[in-house]
Amino acid sequence: MGKLDTGAWVLVADSEKALLLVNEGDRKAMHLQLLQKDEQDNPPSREQGANRPGRAQDGTGPHRSALDDTDWHQLAKERFAADLADLLYKPAHQGKFDKLVIVAAPAVLGILRSAVHVTVEEKIIAEVPKNLTDQPLDEIEKRVAEALEPLDL
């Protein structure tokens, strides 16, 4: 089984829910405990947009084309992932954790990679491209251990 130091943090996230966990066990027996849980209420775009999609002039002449409406739902998902990156910065800067494992849906993981501050990035020891936010802690522990197995930490 992969090993995770006592006090290491694990972020488990998808585009609407995040669990921030800490390993209260040791390198022999991981025991993740919940530090913080964040969820966003993100209704579908049709419930968030106030106006009909606009129309644009197609150059000269009477022709007009419809414009795509803003996908508010998708924007909220991306903003949530960027907010998670900000959430990690302050405790990383204060030295509250030395190691971080990120378990996130692939799209969220991509946004997090580009949004995390270098202070947080230096503490990331593994990434797991899976959506495990609705899984029990023992399943999350198993997946984290599997991800750490090939690493020599």
N, C-alpha and C positions, 0 to 999 in steps of 0.2 A: 504494500500500500504506500502511496505517496505521503510525504511528510509535510506538515505545516506547523510552523513555530507557534508557540503560545503568543497570543496578542496579535497575530496576523489577521488582517481584515479580508473579507470576501464580499464583493458586491454582486448581487444576483439581480438582473434587470431585464425587463422587456420595455416596450415603448410606453407603457402606462403604469407600471408597478416596479418598485425597487425595494430590495431587502439588503440592508447593510448588516453583515454578520461579523462576529469576532470569534476566533478560536480560543476557547477557554480550556481546551485540552492541551496535550503536548504533542511532540513529534511521533509518539507511539500510538496515541489514540486521539484523533481529532474530535472535538466537541464544539460545534458551532452554536452560538447563541445570538439572538436578535438584538442588535443595537438600535436600529431605526427602520421604520417601514414608511415608504412614501408611495402614494397612489395619486393619480390625476384623474379627474372626471373629464373624459374626452368624448363628447357625443359625436355622432357622424357629422360630416361636413354640411349635409342638408339642414341640420338643426343649428349650425353655427353661422352660416352665411345669411346676410340680411337682404341682399339684392340679387336680381337675376344677372346672369353673365352678360357682359357688355358686347358691343359690336364694334368692329373697326372698318374703316374705309379701305378698300383694296386698290389703292393708287387712284388713278383718274377714272372717272366713270361712276355709274350708279351702284356698282357691286359692293356689298358689305359682307363681312364674315363674322361669325360668332367667335367670341374669345372664350377660352376655358375659364371656368370659375376657379377661384383660389381653393385649394384643398386644405381647408382649415384643420381638418382631422390629422392629416399628414404633418402639417406644420407644427401642431401641438406635440405630436410624437417626437419630432426632431428637437423641439425646444426642451422637452422633458429630458432627453438624453444629454443635451448640452448642460442643462441645470444639474444633472448628476455629476458631470465633470467639475462644475463649480463647487458642489457640495463636498467633494473629496479634497479640494485644494486646501482649505483652512486647516483641517486636522492633519493633513500630510505636512503642511508647512510648520505646524506646531509640534510635529514629531509624535503624534498620537499613535501612529502605526509605521512599521518599517517595511512590511511586506503586504502586498495586495494581490488577490486573485479576482479577476473579473469573469463572471459567468453571465453572458448576455446573448440575447437573440442576435443573429448575425448583423442585421441592419443597425441595431443599437450599438453593437460592438464597433462597427465602422465609424459611427458618429463619435463615440467616446474616444476612439483612437485619435481622431483629429482634434478633439476638443479639450482633452486633459492637458493640464499644465505640466511642464517638464518635471516639476517637483513630485507630482503624482506618478508620471511616467517612469521615473527612476525606481519607484517602489513596486511596480507591477512585475510579478514573478511568473504569472501564467494567465492565459486567456482561454476560456471555454466557450466556443460559439454555439451555445444551446440556450433554449428558453426553459428555465427551470423555476420560474417564479411561483408556479402553483404546485411545486413538488414539496414533500416533507423534508425536514432538515437532514434526515439520515440519507435520503437519495442525493441531496446536494453534496453532503460530505463524501459520498461514494464517487460522484462525478469529479469533484475537486481532487480527491486522492488519485483517481485515474489520470487526470491531467498532469499531476505532479510526479507521477511514477517515472516517466522517462527523464525527468530533470534531476540533476545531481545537486540538490540544495543542502 
